[in-house]
């Protein structure tokens, strides 16, 4: 259960793998009123209908944001006993929120859940708090998420609203479209700029050499089964350019031998959110396209040895006896965790071990290895004489980017800049030659 401060609580089915009958279960989150124990029907319907096939993490986030919206509505109802709930207005095809209410809601979105909870409790006791004097604020990204989710939720309700008696059938669709446009515009205008994170850069040549030295010789990556697994994780992230969530969702059956179509070993990615086989409390974030990624014979051999040896031993020690399909599992720590799927937090910890070498920056992250692999891929293609279009297609396929993604230019742009610089130098040399 999350959202311990707010009236609206989120309950999650976190273990769909209880027995064989749950094999096709679907993870869901449920929104309930903490005081009555009753479900929040309209919010729940939105999550089920609009987000039902999304990963449980996406549902969790939307649930948290809908809980804040509901908290604000409860505060409004206590401030004004005659206040008509925004959801009722939406279902009756009325403007769900006035301009002043949108202003007030946007301001409330900037505060932490604990402060909103105290505000509601104070109003119940007849005390009004000055919310504008509070410094308990959330990040810009969190504020924007709350506003966007409220906008989508109200738009969803307007799509299912009843036709007002004073609106003719012919005019109903334009009427609803204008209501949605006005609401979306006003809420969109309340979004605030989000500070850009520092760019995740690939490792440079010195850092790559330091990483390879660590993986070959340092006890952190050689002196135990768990350490050797960590070395495999880092090598796989770099060689495949997988996102961390993609690697965590890879199953043993997706490490494949060469075939007629692919002459080298490969790993195949399959978009699989809401998997009943995934028993992790927090399902890894999935942002991928289905595809096959070639790997070296050396990495394939080491992964096979891991699957048949240390991984098999760890899964056999699993207390609950469940056979996991996922590639990387836990080997040390709490006996309850041994043999279970490795988590996102563990992947972050594994990569951070690289900072033991002074040449590797402290900000190294799993995504740094993705960038490193794709940069090496693009540079290698350029050295072999591939043109810009070929490099772009190669990076898009191996990186599993959506076609046309602007992220691809991060890698192909280096090639274009190099070609431009070469052309300019050649042109300058020609001009100097003509002058002499």
C-alpha positions as CSV (number, residue, x, y, z in Angstrom):
1,X,0.0,0.0,0.0
2,X,1.3,3.5,-0.9
3,X,0.2,7.1,-0.3
4,X,0.1,6.8,3.5
5,X,-0.7,10.5,3.9
6,X,-3.8,10.9,1.7
7,X,-7.4,9.8,2.1
8,X,-7.2,7.9,-1.2
9,X,-5.0,4.8,-0.8
10,X,-3.5,2.5,-3.4
11,X,-3.5,-1.2,-3.0
12,X,-1.5,-3.3,-5.4
13,X,-1.5,-7.0,-6.2
14,X,2.2,-7.5,-6.0
15,X,2.6,-11.3,-6.2
16,X,0.7,-12.8,-9.1
17,X,2.8,-15.9,-9.0
18,X,1.3,-17.6,-6.0
19,X,0.5,-20.8,-7.8
20,X,0.1,-22.2,-11.2
21,X,-3.5,-21.0,-11.5
22,X,-2.2,-17.4,-11.3
23,X,0.0,-17.8,-14.4
24,X,-2.2,-15.6,-16.5
25,X,-3.0,-13.1,-13.7
26,X,-2.7,-9.4,-14.5
27,X,-1.1,-6.9,-12.0
28,X,-3.5,-4.1,-11.0
29,X,-3.6,-1.3,-8.6
30,X,-6.8,-0.4,-6.7
31,X,-7.8,3.0,-5.3
32,X,-9.8,2.8,-2.1
33,X,-11.0,5.4,0.5
34,X,-8.9,4.9,3.6
35,X,-11.7,6.0,5.9
36,X,-14.5,3.9,4.5
37,X,-12.6,1.1,2.7
38,X,-14.8,1.6,-0.4
39,X,-13.3,1.8,-3.9
40,X,-13.0,5.1,-5.7
41,X,-15.1,4.0,-8.6
42,X,-14.5,6.6,-11.2
43,X,-10.8,6.8,-10.6
44,X,-10.6,3.0,-10.7
45,X,-12.6,2.9,-13.9
46,X,-10.1,5.3,-15.5
47,X,-7.1,3.2,-14.5
48,X,-8.7,-0.1,-15.6
49,X,-10.0,1.2,-19.0
50,X,-7.2,3.6,-20.0
51,X,-4.2,2.1,-18.2
52,X,-5.2,-1.5,-17.7
53,X,-2.6,-2.9,-20.1
54,X,0.2,-0.6,-18.9
55,X,3.0,-1.6,-16.5
56,X,2.0,-1.6,-12.8
57,X,4.5,1.2,-12.2
58,X,2.6,3.4,-14.7
59,X,-0.7,2.6,-12.9
60,X,0.9,3.3,-9.5
61,X,2.1,6.7,-10.6
62,X,-1.3,7.6,-12.1
63,X,-3.0,6.4,-8.8
64,X,-0.7,8.7,-6.7
65,X,-1.6,11.6,-8.9
66,X,-5.3,10.9,-8.9
67,X,-5.1,10.6,-5.1
68,X,-3.8,14.2,-5.0
69,X,-6.7,15.3,-7.3
70,X,-9.2,13.7,-5.0
71,X,-7.6,15.2,-1.9
72,X,-8.0,18.7,-3.5
73,X,-11.6,18.0,-4.2
74,X,-12.3,16.9,-0.6
75,X,-10.6,20.1,0.5
76,X,-12.9,22.2,-1.8
77,X,-16.0,20.4,-0.4
78,X,-15.0,21.3,3.1
79,X,-14.3,25.0,2.2
80,X,-17.7,25.3,0.5
81,X,-20.5,23.0,1.5
82,X,-22.4,23.8,-1.7
83,X,-19.4,23.0,-4.0
84,X,-20.2,20.7,-6.8
85,X,-17.6,18.0,-7.5
86,X,-15.6,18.3,-10.7
87,X,-16.4,14.7,-11.5
88,X,-20.1,15.2,-11.3
89,X,-19.9,18.2,-13.5
90,X,-17.8,16.3,-16.1
91,X,-20.3,13.5,-16.2
92,X,-23.1,16.0,-16.7
93,X,-21.2,17.5,-19.6
94,X,-20.6,20.8,-17.7
95,X,-17.2,22.6,-17.4
96,X,-15.5,20.4,-14.8
97,X,-13.4,23.3,-13.3
98,X,-13.6,27.1,-13.4
99,X,-10.5,29.2,-14.1
100,X,-10.2,30.0,-10.4
101,X,-10.5,26.4,-9.5
102,X,-7.8,25.5,-12.0
103,X,-5.5,28.1,-10.4
104,X,-6.2,26.7,-7.0
105,X,-5.7,23.1,-8.0
106,X,-2.4,23.9,-9.8
107,X,-1.1,25.6,-6.6
108,X,-2.2,22.6,-4.5
109,X,-0.3,20.3,-6.9
110,X,3.0,21.9,-5.9
111,X,2.7,20.7,-2.3
112,X,3.7,17.4,-0.7
113,X,1.1,14.8,0.2
114,X,1.8,15.2,3.9
115,X,1.0,18.9,3.8
116,X,-2.2,18.3,1.8
117,X,-3.2,15.8,4.4
118,X,-2.7,18.2,7.3
119,X,-4.7,20.8,5.3
120,X,-7.7,18.5,5.1
121,X,-7.4,17.5,8.7
122,X,-7.3,21.2,9.8
123,X,-10.4,22.0,7.8
124,X,-12.3,19.1,9.4
125,X,-11.4,20.7,12.7
126,X,-12.6,24.1,11.6
127,X,-9.0,25.5,11.1
128,X,-7.9,27.0,7.8
129,X,-4.2,26.7,6.8
130,X,-2.5,29.2,4.6
131,X,-1.2,26.8,1.9
132,X,0.8,29.6,0.2
133,X,3.1,29.9,3.2
134,X,4.2,26.3,3.0
135,X,7.7,25.4,1.8
136,X,6.8,21.6,1.5
137,X,6.9,21.6,-2.2
138,X,7.5,18.9,-4.8
139,X,9.6,18.9,-8.0
140,X,8.4,20.5,-11.2
141,X,8.1,17.1,-12.9
142,X,5.9,15.8,-10.0
143,X,3.7,18.9,-10.2
144,X,3.3,18.6,-14.0
145,X,2.5,14.9,-13.7
146,X,-0.4,15.7,-11.3
147,X,-1.8,18.3,-13.6
148,X,-1.5,16.1,-16.7
149,X,-3.2,13.1,-15.0
150,X,-6.1,15.3,-13.8
151,X,-6.5,16.7,-17.3
152,X,-6.6,13.2,-18.9
153,X,-9.0,11.9,-16.2
154,X,-11.5,14.7,-16.7
155,X,-11.2,14.4,-20.4
156,X,-12.0,10.7,-20.1
157,X,-15.1,11.6,-18.0
158,X,-16.2,14.2,-20.5
159,X,-16.1,11.6,-23.3
160,X,-18.6,9.6,-21.3
161,X,-20.8,12.4,-20.1
162,X,-24.6,12.7,-20.5
163,X,-26.0,15.1,-23.1
164,X,-27.5,18.2,-21.5
165,X,-31.2,18.7,-22.1
166,X,-30.5,22.2,-23.6
167,X,-28.0,20.9,-26.2
168,X,-29.3,19.4,-29.4
169,X,-27.9,16.0,-30.7
170,X,-26.4,17.7,-33.7
171,X,-24.4,20.2,-31.5
172,X,-23.4,17.8,-28.7
173,X,-20.1,16.6,-30.2
174,X,-18.8,20.2,-31.0
175,X,-20.0,21.2,-27.5
176,X,-18.0,18.5,-25.8
177,X,-15.0,19.1,-28.0
178,X,-15.0,22.7,-27.0
179,X,-15.3,21.8,-23.3
180,X,-12.3,19.5,-23.6
181,X,-10.2,22.0,-25.6
182,X,-10.8,24.7,-23.1
183,X,-10.0,22.5,-20.1
184,X,-6.9,21.1,-21.7
185,X,-5.6,24.5,-22.7
186,X,-6.1,26.0,-19.2
187,X,-4.5,23.1,-17.4
188,X,-1.7,22.9,-20.0
189,X,-0.9,26.5,-19.3
190,X,-0.3,25.6,-15.6
191,X,2.6,23.4,-16.4
192,X,6.0,24.7,-15.3
193,X,9.4,24.3,-16.9
194,X,11.3,21.2,-15.8
195,X,15.1,21.7,-15.2
196,X,17.0,19.6,-17.7
197,X,19.0,16.7,-16.2
198,X,22.7,16.6,-17.1
199,X,23.2,14.6,-20.2
200,X,24.1,10.9,-19.7
201,X,27.3,10.5,-21.7
202,X,29.1,7.4,-22.9
203,X,32.3,6.4,-21.3
204,X,35.4,7.7,-23.0
205,X,38.3,5.5,-24.1
206,X,40.2,5.9,-20.8
207,X,37.1,4.9,-18.8
208,X,36.4,1.9,-21.1
209,X,40.0,0.7,-20.6
210,X,39.6,1.1,-16.8
211,X,36.2,-0.8,-16.9
212,X,37.7,-3.7,-18.8
213,X,40.6,-3.9,-16.4
214,X,38.2,-4.0,-13.4
215,X,36.1,-6.7,-15.0
216,X,39.1,-8.9,-15.6
217,X,41.0,-8.4,-12.4
218,X,39.2,-6.7,-9.5
219,X,37.8,-8.9,-6.7
220,X,34.5,-6.9,-6.9
221,X,33.9,-8.7,-10.2
222,X,35.9,-11.9,-9.9
223,X,36.0,-13.3,-6.3
224,X,32.4,-14.8,-5.9
225,X,29.5,-16.1,-8.0
226,X,27.6,-12.8,-7.3
227,X,30.7,-10.8,-8.4
228,X,30.9,-12.8,-11.7
229,X,27.2,-12.2,-12.3
230,X,27.8,-8.5,-11.9
231,X,30.6,-8.6,-14.5
232,X,28.2,-10.4,-16.9
233,X,25.5,-7.7,-16.3
234,X,28.0,-4.9,-17.2
235,X,29.3,-6.7,-20.2
236,X,25.8,-7.4,-21.5
237,X,24.6,-3.9,-21.0
238,X,27.6,-2.5,-23.0
239,X,27.5,-5.1,-25.8
240,X,23.8,-5.1,-26.4
241,X,23.1,-1.4,-25.5
242,X,20.0,-2.6,-23.5
243,X,18.2,-0.3,-21.3
244,X,18.3,-1.5,-17.7
245,X,14.6,-2.4,-17.8
246,X,15.1,-4.4,-21.0
247,X,17.9,-6.4,-19.5
248,X,15.8,-7.2,-16.4
249,X,13.0,-8.5,-18.5
250,X,15.2,-10.8,-20.6
251,X,14.5,-14.5,-20.0
252,X,16.9,-17.4,-20.4
253,X,15.1,-18.6,-23.5
254,X,15.8,-15.2,-25.1
255,X,19.6,-15.9,-25.2
256,X,19.7,-17.7,-28.6
257,X,22.2,-19.7,-30.6
258,X,23.0,-18.8,-34.2
259,X,20.3,-19.5,-36.7
260,X,19.9,-19.5,-40.5
261,X,18.8,-15.9,-40.4
262,X,21.3,-14.7,-37.8
263,X,24.8,-16.3,-38.2
264,X,25.9,-15.1,-34.7
265,X,24.4,-15.7,-31.2
266,X,21.8,-13.1,-30.3
267,X,19.4,-11.9,-27.6
268,X,15.9,-11.1,-28.4
269,X,13.8,-8.4,-26.8
270,X,10.1,-8.7,-26.3
271,X,7.9,-6.0,-24.9
272,X,6.2,-7.7,-22.1
273,X,4.6,-5.4,-19.5
274,X,2.2,-6.8,-16.9
275,X,3.9,-10.2,-17.0
276,X,2.4,-12.7,-14.6
277,X,5.8,-14.4,-14.4
278,X,7.4,-11.3,-13.0
279,X,7.3,-11.5,-9.2
280,X,9.2,-8.4,-8.5
281,X,7.4,-5.9,-6.3
282,X,8.2,-3.1,-8.7
283,X,8.1,-4.3,-12.3
284,X,11.0,-2.9,-14.3
285,X,10.2,0.0,-16.6
286,X,9.7,-1.2,-20.2
287,X,10.6,1.0,-23.1
288,X,11.5,-1.2,-26.0
289,X,10.7,-2.5,-29.4
290,X,10.8,-6.2,-30.2
291,X,14.0,-7.2,-32.0
292,X,17.1,-9.3,-32.1
293,X,20.5,-8.0,-30.9
294,X,23.7,-9.9,-32.0
295,X,26.2,-10.7,-29.3
296,X,29.7,-12.1,-29.4
297,X,30.4,-15.8,-29.1
298,X,32.4,-15.1,-25.9
299,X,29.5,-13.4,-24.2
300,X,27.1,-16.1,-25.4
301,X,29.3,-18.8,-24.0
302,X,29.6,-17.1,-20.6
303,X,25.8,-16.5,-20.4
304,X,25.2,-20.2,-21.1
305,X,27.6,-21.2,-18.5
306,X,25.9,-18.8,-16.0
307,X,22.5,-20.2,-16.9
308,X,23.5,-23.8,-16.5
309,X,25.7,-23.3,-13.4
310,X,25.5,-20.5,-10.8
311,X,22.0,-19.4,-11.9
312,X,20.6,-22.9,-11.7
313,X,22.1,-23.4,-8.2
314,X,20.6,-20.1,-7.0
315,X,17.1,-20.9,-8.3
316,X,17.2,-24.4,-6.7
317,X,17.8,-22.6,-3.3
318,X,14.7,-20.4,-3.7
319,X,12.6,-20.8,-0.6
320,X,9.2,-20.6,-2.3
321,X,10.2,-23.2,-4.9
322,X,9.0,-20.9,-7.8
323,X,11.0,-21.4,-11.1
324,X,11.8,-18.0,-12.5
325,X,12.3,-17.5,-16.2
326,X,14.3,-14.3,-16.0
327,X,18.0,-14.3,-16.8
328,X,19.7,-12.6,-13.8
329,X,18.9,-13.7,-10.3
330,X,20.1,-12.9,-6.8
331,X,22.9,-15.1,-5.3
332,X,23.6,-13.5,-1.9
333,X,21.8,-11.6,0.9
334,X,18.5,-12.4,2.6
335,X,17.7,-16.1,2.0
336,X,14.2,-15.0,0.9
337,X,15.7,-13.1,-2.0
338,X,18.2,-15.8,-3.3
339,X,17.0,-17.2,-6.6
340,X,14.6,-14.4,-7.3
341,X,14.8,-11.9,-10.1
342,X,17.4,-9.1,-9.9
343,X,15.8,-5.6,-9.3
344,X,16.4,-2.2,-10.9
345,X,18.0,-1.1,-7.7
346,X,20.5,-4.0,-7.8
347,X,21.5,-3.1,-11.4
348,X,22.2,0.5,-10.4
349,X,24.4,-0.8,-7.5
350,X,26.3,-3.2,-9.8
351,X,27.2,-0.4,-12.3
352,X,28.2,2.0,-9.4
353,X,30.9,-0.6,-8.4
354,X,32.8,0.6,-11.5
355,X,33.6,3.9,-9.7
356,X,36.1,2.1,-7.5
357,X,38.5,3.0,-10.3
358,X,39.5,6.6,-10.1
359,X,39.4,7.0,-13.9
360,X,35.7,6.3,-14.1
361,X,33.3,9.2,-13.3
362,X,31.1,9.0,-10.2
363,X,28.0,9.7,-12.3
364,X,28.2,6.4,-14.2
365,X,24.8,4.8,-14.6
366,X,23.3,1.8,-16.5
367,X,22.3,4.1,-19.2
368,X,25.9,5.2,-19.6
369,X,26.7,1.7,-20.8
370,X,23.9,1.8,-23.3
371,X,25.3,5.1,-24.7
372,X,28.8,3.6,-24.7
373,X,27.7,0.6,-26.7
374,X,25.8,2.6,-29.3
375,X,28.6,5.1,-29.6
376,X,31.1,2.3,-30.3
377,X,28.7,0.8,-32.8
378,X,28.3,4.1,-34.7
379,X,32.1,4.8,-34.6
380,X,32.9,1.3,-35.8
381,X,30.4,1.6,-38.7
382,X,31.9,4.9,-39.7
383,X,35.4,3.4,-39.7
384,X,34.2,0.7,-42.0
385,X,33.0,3.3,-44.5
386,X,29.2,3.2,-43.8
387,X,27.4,6.4,-44.8
388,X,25.1,8.5,-42.5
389,X,21.9,6.8,-43.6
390,X,23.3,3.3,-42.9
391,X,24.6,4.3,-39.5
392,X,21.3,5.8,-38.6
393,X,19.4,2.6,-39.6
394,X,22.0,0.5,-37.7
395,X,21.7,2.5,-34.5
396,X,17.9,2.6,-34.7
397,X,17.7,-1.2,-35.1
398,X,20.3,-2.2,-32.4
399,X,19.2,0.5,-30.0
400,X,15.5,-0.4,-30.6
401,X,14.5,3.3,-31.2
402,X,11.2,4.3,-32.6
403,X,11.8,5.2,-36.3
404,X,12.4,8.9,-36.6
405,X,13.5,9.2,-33.0
406,X,15.6,12.4,-32.4
407,X,17.8,10.4,-30.0
408,X,19.5,8.7,-33.0
409,X,21.1,12.0,-34.0
410,X,23.1,11.8,-30.7
411,X,25.2,9.1,-32.4
412,X,24.9,9.8,-36.1
413,X,25.5,13.5,-35.6
414,X,29.1,12.7,-34.7
415,X,29.6,11.1,-38.1
416,X,28.0,14.1,-39.8
417,X,30.1,16.6,-37.9
418,X,33.3,14.6,-38.8
419,X,32.3,14.5,-42.5
420,X,31.6,18.3,-42.4
421,X,34.9,19.1,-40.8
422,X,36.7,16.9,-43.3
423,X,34.9,18.6,-46.2
424,X,35.7,22.1,-44.9
425,X,39.4,21.2,-44.4
426,X,39.6,19.8,-48.0
427,X,37.9,22.9,-49.4
428,X,40.2,25.3,-47.5
429,X,43.2,23.3,-48.8
430,X,41.9,23.7,-52.3
431,X,41.4,27.4,-51.9
432,X,44.9,27.9,-50.5
433,X,46.3,25.9,-53.5
434,X,44.5,28.1,-56.0
435,X,45.9,31.2,-54.4
436,X,49.4,30.0,-54.6
